[in-house]
Amino acid sequence: MPGPETMLAELRAEIDALDSALHDLIMRRAEVVARLAASGIKAGRQASPLRPGREAMILRRLLSRHHGPLPRLALVRLWREILAGSSAMQGGFAVAVPAAGVELSRLAREHFGTPTPLRSVETATRALAAVTEGEAQVAVLPLPEEGEAPEATWWTRLEVPRLQVVARLPFYAPKAEGLPEALAVTQGRADPSGADRTLLRLELAEDRGRGALAAALAAAGLPPRLMLLHRIGGVVLALAEVEGMLAADDPRLLALSFARAQILGAYAAPERGE
């Protein structure tokens, strides 16, 4: 039997060899990304390298094949850094975050990775303006909640379809309860991931009540996963999350008998722990 020092040296040598193999593969991946960026294949499809749907597909595939003692969260964070590095190679982008949102900054950093610049701005409204004006390509904003103050309801003022929600953060978390969450907004639509959800902003001429509103959505084939209401004078606005990535001409939307129904965006359905 080899002694402890010999065993330790052998195991460390094996780890070093695996690290070198992993590094070789990461460098090969970067070379493929560089070829993709230089090929011009994606030219004209979307100016930003941000592809939240494609990233969600990658992470879901890896999570589905993952086993062993390495925590799934560690796997996701490792690949989020790899994805962020790949985005930076293709032009990169900056993320605007309201200054008061400490958790928002953490979520943005964990999701978009170390290479991505975070720009602190005064408010959610200013973060959206930064995206509109090209100062940032993404705004990370708090997940809407029931009973928010009017100045906090950024979703009621979102300028669609120019700006749209494209991601829900975090994409993966070990648990769902008490989890801080955020939404990412950018110019243009999200790319589909194969398992997505759409946010709808509904304007009602009269207050029908939550139950009647949910029933109307369900009758149209759009049962809401969650819904909140906001009243502005005599107008009632509702925010509803429904399954799938809807298009503006979806017949289920056209069948709704509301004053207005708008798509605020869509995102890959988040993955939660075992």
C-alpha positions in Angstrom: 0.0 0.0 0.0 1.4 3.4 -0.9 1.7 5.9 2.0 -0.5 8.9 2.5 2.1 11.3 0.9 2.3 9.1 -2.2 -1.5 8.8 -2.6 -1.8 12.6 -2.2 0.7 13.2 -4.9 -1.0 10.8 -7.2 -4.4 12.3 -6.7 -3.1 15.8 -7.2 -1.3 14.7 -10.4 -4.6 13.2 -11.6 -6.5 16.5 -10.8 -3.8 18.5 -12.6 -4.1 16.3 -15.7 -7.9 16.8 -15.6 -7.5 20.5 -15.2 -5.3 20.6 -18.3 -7.8 18.5 -20.2 -10.7 20.8 -19.2 -8.6 23.9 -20.1 -7.8 22.4 -23.5 -11.6 21.9 -24.2 -12.5 25.4 -23.0 -9.9 26.9 -25.3 -11.2 24.8 -28.2 -14.7 26.0 -27.4 -13.5 29.6 -27.5 -11.9 29.0 -30.9 -15.3 27.8 -32.2 -17.0 30.8 -30.8 -14.4 33.1 -32.4 -15.0 31.3 -35.8 -18.7 31.8 -35.3 -18.3 35.5 -34.5 -16.0 36.0 -37.5 -18.2 34.0 -40.0 -21.0 36.7 -40.1 -23.6 33.9 -39.9 -25.5 35.7 -37.2 -25.2 39.1 -38.9 -28.5 40.9 -39.1 -30.3 38.5 -36.8 -29.7 40.5 -33.7 -27.1 43.1 -32.8 -26.6 41.9 -29.3 -24.7 38.6 -28.5 -27.3 38.0 -25.8 -29.1 34.7 -26.5 -31.0 33.8 -23.3 -33.0 31.0 -24.9 -29.9 29.3 -26.4 -28.1 29.6 -23.1 -31.1 28.0 -21.3 -31.1 25.1 -23.8 -27.4 24.6 -23.1 -27.8 24.6 -19.3 -30.9 22.4 -19.4 -29.0 19.8 -21.4 -26.0 19.9 -19.0 -28.3 19.7 -15.9 -30.1 16.7 -17.4 -26.9 14.7 -17.8 -25.2 15.9 -14.6 -24.5 13.3 -11.9 -21.9 12.9 -9.1 -21.0 15.0 -6.1 -20.5 18.3 -7.8 -23.5 20.5 -6.9 -25.7 21.5 -9.8 -25.5 25.1 -8.8 -21.7 25.0 -9.1 -22.1 23.5 -12.6 -24.5 26.3 -13.6 -22.3 29.1 -12.3 -19.3 27.6 -14.0 -21.1 27.6 -17.4 -22.6 31.0 -16.8 -19.0 32.4 -16.7 -18.1 30.4 -19.8 -21.2 31.8 -21.6 -20.4 35.3 -20.4 -16.9 35.0 -21.8 -18.3 33.8 -25.1 -20.6 36.8 -25.2 -17.7 39.2 -24.5 -15.8 37.7 -27.5 -18.8 38.5 -29.7 -19.0 42.1 -28.7 -20.2 42.0 -25.2 -22.8 44.2 -23.5 -23.3 46.3 -20.4 -26.1 45.8 -17.8 -27.9 48.7 -16.1 -29.1 48.0 -12.5 -31.0 50.3 -10.2 -28.6 51.5 -7.4 -30.9 50.5 -4.6 -31.1 46.9 -5.7 -28.2 45.1 -3.9 -29.8 41.7 -4.7 -30.4 42.9 -8.3 -26.7 43.5 -8.7 -25.8 40.1 -7.3 -28.3 38.4 -9.6 -27.0 40.3 -12.5 -23.4 39.5 -11.7 -24.2 35.8 -11.2 -26.2 35.5 -14.4 -24.2 37.7 -16.8 -20.8 36.8 -15.4 -17.6 38.6 -14.3 -16.6 40.0 -17.8 -19.9 41.9 -18.2 -19.9 45.6 -17.0 -22.6 46.5 -14.5 -23.7 50.1 -14.6 -25.5 51.5 -11.5 -28.3 53.9 -12.2 -30.8 55.8 -10.0 -34.1 54.0 -10.7 -35.7 51.3 -12.8 -37.0 54.0 -15.1 -33.4 55.2 -15.6 -32.3 51.7 -16.3 -34.8 51.3 -19.0 -33.8 54.7 -20.5 -30.2 53.5 -20.5 -31.2 50.6 -22.7 -33.3 52.8 -25.0 -30.4 55.3 -25.4 -27.8 52.6 -26.0 -25.9 53.3 -22.7 -26.5 49.6 -21.7 -27.9 46.7 -23.6 -29.7 45.0 -20.7 -31.7 46.3 -17.7 -32.0 44.0 -14.7 -35.2 45.0 -12.8 -37.1 43.7 -9.7 -39.7 41.1 -10.3 -43.1 42.8 -10.0 -45.0 42.3 -6.8 -48.6 43.0 -5.7 -49.2 46.3 -4.0 -46.1 48.1 -5.2 -45.9 51.9 -5.1 -46.7 53.5 -8.4 -43.1 54.6 -9.0 -42.0 50.9 -8.6 -44.3 49.5 -11.2 -41.9 49.8 -14.1 -43.9 47.1 -16.1 -46.8 49.5 -16.4 -44.6 51.9 -18.4 -42.5 49.4 -20.4 -42.3 50.7 -24.0 -43.2 47.6 -26.0 -42.4 46.2 -28.5 -39.2 48.2 -28.6 -38.2 47.0 -25.1 -39.1 43.5 -24.0 -38.5 41.1 -21.1 -36.1 38.4 -22.3 -35.0 36.5 -19.1 -35.9 35.7 -15.6 -33.1 35.5 -13.0 -31.8 33.3 -11.6 -32.3 30.6 -14.3 -31.3 27.9 -11.8 -31.6 27.8 -8.1 -31.5 24.9 -5.6 -34.8 25.9 -4.1 -37.8 28.2 -4.9 -39.0 29.4 -1.6 -37.9 32.9 -0.5 -35.8 33.3 -3.7 -34.9 36.9 -4.8 -35.8 37.1 -8.5 -35.4 39.7 -11.3 -36.3 40.2 -14.9 -33.9 41.2 -17.7 -35.1 43.7 -20.3 -33.5 44.5 -23.6 -34.3 45.7 -27.1 -35.8 43.0 -29.3 -37.4 39.7 -28.6 -36.1 36.7 -26.6 -35.1 33.6 -28.6 -37.1 30.5 -27.8 -35.6 27.9 -25.5 -38.3 25.2 -26.0 -39.9 25.7 -22.6 -40.9 29.3 -22.2 -43.3 31.7 -20.5 -44.8 34.9 -21.7 -45.7 38.0 -19.7 -48.9 39.8 -20.7 -50.0 43.4 -19.8 -53.7 43.6 -19.8 -55.7 46.8 -19.7 -59.3 46.6 -18.4 -61.9 49.3 -18.8 -63.5 48.1 -15.6 -62.4 46.2 -12.5 -63.6 42.6 -13.1 -61.8 41.2 -10.2 -59.0 38.7 -10.1 -61.1 35.6 -10.4 -63.1 36.8 -13.4 -59.8 37.9 -15.1 -58.2 34.5 -14.5 -61.3 32.8 -15.8 -61.3 34.9 -19.0 -57.7 34.0 -19.7 -58.3 30.4 -19.0 -61.3 30.4 -21.4 -59.1 31.8 -24.1 -56.6 28.9 -23.6 -54.1 31.1 -21.5 -54.5 30.0 -17.9 -52.3 32.3 -15.9 -49.5 30.9 -13.8 -49.4 34.1 -11.8 -51.2 37.4 -11.9 -51.1 40.8 -10.2 -53.3 43.9 -10.5 -52.4 47.6 -10.5 -55.0 50.3 -10.5 -54.3 53.8 -12.0 -57.3 56.0 -11.6 -60.2 54.3 -13.4 -57.9 52.0 -15.3 -56.9 48.5 -14.1 -53.7 46.9 -15.4 -53.0 43.3 -14.9 -49.7 41.4 -15.3 -50.1 37.8 -16.2 -47.6 35.0 -16.8 -48.7 32.3 -19.2 -47.1 29.2 -20.7 -45.4 29.3 -24.0 -43.8 32.0 -26.2 -46.7 33.9 -27.7 -46.6 36.0 -30.9 -48.6 39.2 -31.3 -51.0 37.5 -33.8 -51.7 34.5 -31.6 -55.4 33.9 -31.9 -55.8 33.3 -28.2 -54.7 36.9 -27.6 -57.0 38.2 -30.3 -59.9 36.4 -28.6 -59.5 38.3 -25.3 -62.2 40.8 -24.6 -60.0 43.4 -22.8 -59.4 47.0 -23.7 -55.8 46.0 -24.6 -53.6 42.9 -24.4 -49.8 43.4 -24.9 -46.9 41.1 -24.8 -44.2 42.4 -22.4 -41.8 39.7 -23.4 -41.0 36.1 -22.7 -38.3 34.0 -21.0 -37.0 30.5 -20.5 -38.9 28.8 -17.7 -36.6 28.8 -14.7 -35.2 25.5 -13.3 -35.4 24.9 -9.6 -33.6 22.3 -7.5 -34.0 18.6 -7.0 
